[in-house]
Amino acid sequence: MKKNACIFFVLAFFAGITSTVHVVAQLKGSHVLGDAGLQSGTQTMPSIGLALPVYFYNASSLRNSSGDAINKSPDINMFLTGLGGSIVTNKKILNANYGAGALIGFASNRIEGNALQAKSPFALTDMYIQPIQLGWHNKRADFVAGYALYLPTGKYSVGGSDNSGLGQWANEFSGGTTLYFDPKKTFNFSALASYALNSKKKDSDIKTGDVLSIEGGLAKTFYKPVQGSHLPMIINAGLVYYMQFKMTDDKIPVGPITITGDKDHLYALGAEVNIFLPKILSSASLRWLGEFGAKNRFQGNTVMITLAHLLKMMPPAEKK
């Protein structure tokens, strides 16, 4: 407790003296930016699949509430990987296909916020479960809606130097669309909005504010027939983006005082390419995004590689 008290005293002092540079403690939400891209508003075909994501984030600067760099070399690199599973069925709910998914992740240097940093070893991090995802498919647009839960399965203690998780539960509600500009669906724009409500952190009254994330992209899709397969090779490439906004104040109690501070936000633009190989029912994607316009948070670069495999494709639903 003495260690934690000292940490928060320093944090409060930091928040008080930095009025000239306008930066205060800000806490990160559980949502990993960059995990959705060109098809963010589309549910996959009815199937059972596995995915291996590899995520790397480099923080190149720390920005204050005016967007000025107050630390141009924070030397923070975050790495995350894990094993994900998903299922999309022919079962209909509100005339949409029902699906679900989960990800067990492992991370090093999990970034908790912009004031307290930890260099943590590679270890189990927080778990992601999406018990419900609904997908609609129309001639010129797809729609998706879902609910997800982040479980604090990673190691966490207030002020700990080796935290691999964020020590908080998060309920996330999402909805999005992919709009097609041609009848063959080869040119599209997608957007997925996710709103996360965070709990208090483990064994404390510290609470991360609600977080809104918006992700998507502008894509061109190419189909190439493959001999011996009823499915084509699919190549999908284009520009991707994400943005994130803190919608309510963080709350960091320090004795009788509760630190809130200016809410953070940032934007990012980049590129993505995906390829689906029908004979092995597998796909690979590469996504890079460079951040800009950050306020009260780190700004850097995101790289994500995802390998996926369809274990089973569901037969088409019988028409009644």
N, C-alpha and C positions, 0 to 999 in steps of 0.2 A: 504493500500500500504506500510506503514511503516513496518508492521509486515512481509509482504512478502519480502521486501528488506532486512530486518534483517536475515530472514531465508536463503536467497540466499547468503548473505555475509558470514554467517557461513558455508554454503555448499562449497563455493569457498575456504574459508580458510582451511576447512577440506581436500578438494582435493589437496591443495597445500602442506600441511604439512605431508600428508600421503605417500609421495614418498618412505619412508623407508619401509612401509608395503605393498605398491603397491595395494591399494584399493581406488576406487573413486566411485562417485555416479553412480548407474545403475538403470534403470527404467524397470518395468515389462510390458510385453505385455498383451493383453486381453485374449489370449488363456489359458484355464485352463488345465494344464497338468494332465493326468490321466483319462480324460473323454472318451478315446478310449482304447480298450484293445484287447482281443483275436480275435475278428472278425472285426478289424478296417478297413480292406480292402473289406468288404462285405456289400452290401445294404440289408436291411431286405426284407422279402417277401412282395408282394403287399398288403397293408393294411393301416388302419388309427389307430394310437396308441397314448397313453399318457404315460409319464414317470415322475417319481418323483426321482430325483437324490439327494443324501445327500453326501456332500464333506467336508472332514476335512483335514487340513494341519497343521503340527507342525514343526516350524523352530527350529532345534536343535543346529545350529551354523551359523555364518556368516564367509564366506571364502574370502580371498583376491585373487589377480591375480596369486599367486603362489600355491593356493589351501590350504593355512594354515588357521587354525581357529583363527580369531582375536576377536571373541565373542562366547564363548562356551555355553552361556545361554541367548539368546536373548528374551526368554519368549514371543514368538509370535505364536498365534494360529488363523488360519483363518477357518471360517465356511461358507459354501454356500449351499443353497438348492433352489428349485423352481419347476415350473411346465413346462414340455416340451411337445410339440406335434409334430407329424410327419405324413407324408403321402407318400406312395409309390404307384404309379399307373401302369397300363398296357400300358400307353401311351408311345410310343417309340420316342426317339430323338437320332439320330446317332446309331440306333439299340440298345439303352440302355433304361431301365426303368427310367421314370422321377419321382423324389421325391423332397420333401421340408420339412423344419422343423423350429421350433422356440423354444426358452426357455426364460421365464421370471424368473429372479433369484433374490434372496435375500441373503445378505451376512453380516457378521460381521468381523471386522478387515481385510478389503481388503488391501492386501500388494501392495504398489505402487512401492517400490524400496528398496534398501538396506541402504539408508542414512536417509531418512525422513520416519518415521513410525507414524501411527495413530491407536488408539484404538477406532474404530468406533462401534456404536450400530448396532444391526440387522436391516437392512433397504434394500429398493429396490436397486439393483445394475444394472450394464449395461446389456442390452438385446442382445440376440443372435438370428439372423435370417439367415437361409440358404434357399434362394429362389430357388436354383437349386442344385439338386444332381442327377447324372447319374450313373446307375449301370448296369454292364455287368456280365453275368453268363455263364461260359464255363465248360466243363467237369472236368478240373483239375485246374481251377483258376477262381476267381472273380476279378472284377476291379471296382473301384469307383472313381468319380471325382466330385468336387463341388466348389461352390462359397458361401461364407458367409460374413455377415456384423455384426460387433459389434456396437451397438448404445449406446452413453454415457447417459443412462437414470438414472444412479445412481448419488447421490449428490456428487459434486466435486467443490472445490475451491483451488487455489494454496496455499500450506502451511496449508490447513485446517486440524484440528485434528479429524474430524468426517466424513471424506469422505467414502462413500460406493461404489463409482465408480472410474474409472481411468481418466475420463474427456477427453477421446479421441475416435475418430472413428477408426475403423480398417477394412480393406478389406482383407479377407483371401481366398486364393486359395489352394485347396487340391487335392491330388490324391494318390491312394493306391491300394494294391492288397492282396488277400488271396490265397496262393498256397496250393493245396491239394496233399499229397504224396501217396494217395491210391484211388482206384476207388470209394469207398463208402464214401469218404470225411470225414473220422473219425480222420485224423491227418493232421494238417495244420500249416502254418506259415503266419503271416500277418504283413503288414507295411503300415502306412498312413503318408504321408508327408504334412504338412500345412505351407504355407508361408504367413505371415501377414504383411501388410504395414500399419503403424500407422500414424495418423494425429497429428498436434500440439494439445497440451492440451488446454482445455477451458480457454479463456481469457489470453493466454500466448504464448510465442514462444518456450516453452519446447516441445521437440519431442522425443518420444521413437523410437529407431532404428528398422529396420525390424527384424522379429523374425521367425526362422525356427524351427518347432517342428516335431519330428518323433516318432510315437507310434505304438505298436503292440504286438504280442506275439506268442508263440509256444503252440499249444493246442491239446488235445485229446477229441473227442466227443463220447458220448455214447447215443444210441437210445434204448428206452424201450417201447414196444407196450402197449397201454392203452385201456382196454376194453371199448367199447362204444364210442371211438373216432377214427377218421380216421388219426389223427395226433399222433405221439409218444411223450412220455416225452423225453426231450433232456437235457442231462447234459454235460456241456462243462467246462473243467478245464485245467490249464496250467500255464506257466511262462509268465509274461508280462514285458514290458520295456517302457521307454520313454527317450528322450534326447531333449535338446533345445539349440539353438545357436543364439546369437545376431549377425546378419549378417552385419548391418551398425551401425555406432556410434549413441549413444544417443546425443542429443543436449540440453544443459541446459545453456541458456544465463544468465550471471551475469554482468550487465553493459556492457562494451565494450568487455568482455571476454565470450567465449562459451566453457563450459566444455564438453569434450567428454570422454576420458578415455578408458581403455582396455575394450573390449567387453566380456560379460559374457557367460558362458555355464554350463551345468550340465547333469548328466546321472542318471538313476534309473532302478532298477530291483525289481521284486516282483512276486506275485501270484494272480490268479483270479479263481473264480468258479461261474458258472451260472447254473440255472435250469429253464426250461420252462415247465409249467403245462398246457397241452392241454385242459382239461375240463373247465378251467376258463380263458383260453387264456391269461395267465399272466406269468411273469418271474421275477426272482430276481437274482441279481448279487452282489458279494462282491469282491473288488479289493484293494490290499495293495501294495505299492511300497516304497522302501527305496532309498533315493538319495545318490549319491557319485560323486566324481570328480568335485564338483562345484568350479567355479572360479568367483570372483566378484559378489557373490550373496549368498542368504541363501541356506542352505542344511538341509533337514529334511525328514519327512515321510508323505505320502499321503494315505488316506483311502477313498474309495468311495463305497457307497451302492446305487444301483438303483433298483427301483420297476417299472415295466412296465406292461401295459395292452393293448391288442388289442381290440379296439372298433369295428372294422369291418375288415374282410378279403375280399380282392377283388377276385371275381371269375376269373378263368384262362382266358386269352385272347383267343378269338376265332381264330382258324387257318384259314387262307385264302386259 
